[in-house]
Amino acid sequence: MPVMPATVDIAQGEALYAQSCAACHGANLEGRTEWRTPDADGRLPAPPHDETGHTWHHPDRILFQYTKLGGREALAQQGVEFDSGMPAFDDVRTDREIWNILAYIQSTWPERERATQAERTAADLANGGT
């Protein structure tokens, strides 16, 4: 099960976010406007990664898998069929780089959202990631 390393490089994560994520999710993690409404091809636009979005609602394992495998494959592994626009980054970024990006995103959240997400990650780990 993927677990965030004990040490991460938030500065590298910020730089990698700018290179790989900002084009869709926004330079300030703001996401696309109308991100809750499917676009012309039926896909949901890229959501915000700041506290106004839902990224902090998910445990680390889910965020990692969604980034590494892409949305469609990560959800398929959970038994959900969904045409996600999130591409896979497994051939673009190393696992360590993905964790650094996620650590950067988390570092921008207010304390309440960070605490809630940490609790959900701990519960997910306690349940074996199921």
C-alpha positions in Angstrom: 0.0 0.0 0.0 1.4 3.4 -0.9 2.4 5.5 2.2 3.8 9.0 2.1 7.5 8.9 3.0 8.5 10.3 6.4 10.5 13.0 4.7 9.3 15.0 1.7 10.6 17.9 -0.4 7.8 20.5 -0.4 9.9 23.0 -2.5 10.4 20.3 -5.2 6.7 19.4 -5.0 5.8 23.0 -5.6 8.1 23.2 -8.7 6.8 19.9 -10.0 3.2 21.0 -9.4 3.9 24.1 -11.5 5.3 21.8 -14.3 2.8 19.0 -14.3 -0.4 20.1 -12.5 -1.0 23.8 -12.8 -2.1 23.8 -16.4 -5.3 22.0 -15.4 -5.6 22.6 -11.6 -4.5 26.2 -11.6 -1.3 27.9 -10.6 -2.9 28.7 -7.2 -4.6 25.3 -6.9 -7.9 27.0 -7.7 -9.1 24.4 -10.3 -11.4 25.1 -13.3 -14.5 27.1 -13.0 -17.7 25.0 -12.9 -15.6 22.0 -11.9 -18.7 20.2 -10.5 -20.4 20.4 -13.9 -19.5 18.0 -16.7 -18.0 19.7 -19.8 -19.0 19.0 -23.5 -17.3 15.6 -23.5 -19.1 14.6 -20.3 -16.0 14.8 -18.0 -15.7 16.9 -14.9 -13.2 19.7 -15.3 -10.1 19.7 -13.0 -11.1 20.4 -9.4 -9.3 22.8 -7.1 -6.7 21.4 -4.8 -7.1 24.1 -2.3 -9.5 23.9 0.7 -12.5 24.8 -1.6 -12.2 21.5 -3.4 -12.5 17.9 -2.3 -8.8 16.7 -2.4 -8.5 17.0 1.3 -11.5 14.6 1.7 -9.4 11.7 0.5 -6.7 9.7 2.3 -3.1 9.8 1.0 -3.4 6.3 -0.6 -6.3 7.4 -2.8 -4.6 10.7 -3.8 -1.4 8.8 -4.7 -3.2 6.2 -6.8 -5.3 8.7 -8.6 -2.2 10.6 -9.6 0.0 7.7 -10.4 -2.6 5.5 -12.3 -4.9 8.2 -13.6 -8.5 8.7 -12.5 -10.2 6.1 -14.6 -7.8 3.3 -13.5 -7.6 4.3 -9.9 -11.4 4.3 -9.7 -11.7 1.0 -11.6 -9.5 -0.6 -9.0 -12.1 0.5 -6.5 -14.9 -1.0 -8.6 -16.1 2.4 -9.9 -16.5 3.0 -13.6 -16.0 6.7 -14.3 -14.6 8.6 -17.3 -12.1 10.8 -15.4 -10.0 13.3 -17.3 -7.1 12.9 -14.9 -4.2 11.3 -16.8 -1.8 8.8 -15.3 1.6 10.2 -14.2 3.3 6.8 -13.6 5.5 7.3 -16.7 6.0 11.0 -16.1 6.9 11.3 -12.3 8.6 9.0 -9.9 6.7 7.8 -6.8 8.8 10.2 -4.7 8.0 13.1 -7.0 4.3 12.3 -6.8 4.5 12.3 -2.9 6.4 15.6 -3.0 3.6 17.1 -5.1 1.0 15.8 -2.8 2.9 17.1 0.3 3.1 20.5 -1.4 -0.7 20.6 -2.0 -1.3 19.5 1.6 1.0 22.2 2.9 -1.2 24.9 1.5 -4.4 23.7 3.3 -5.6 25.4 6.5 -5.1 23.4 9.7 -8.7 22.1 9.8 -8.5 20.5 6.4 -5.0 19.1 7.1 -6.2 17.6 10.3 -9.3 16.1 8.7 -7.3 14.6 5.9 -4.6 13.2 8.3 -7.4 11.5 10.3 -8.8 10.0 7.1 -5.3 8.8 6.1 -4.8 7.2 9.5 -8.2 5.5 9.4 -7.4 4.2 5.9 -4.1 2.8 7.0 -5.7 1.2 10.1 -8.2 -0.5 7.7 -5.5 -1.8 5.4 -6.3 0.7 2.7 -9.7 -0.7 1.8 
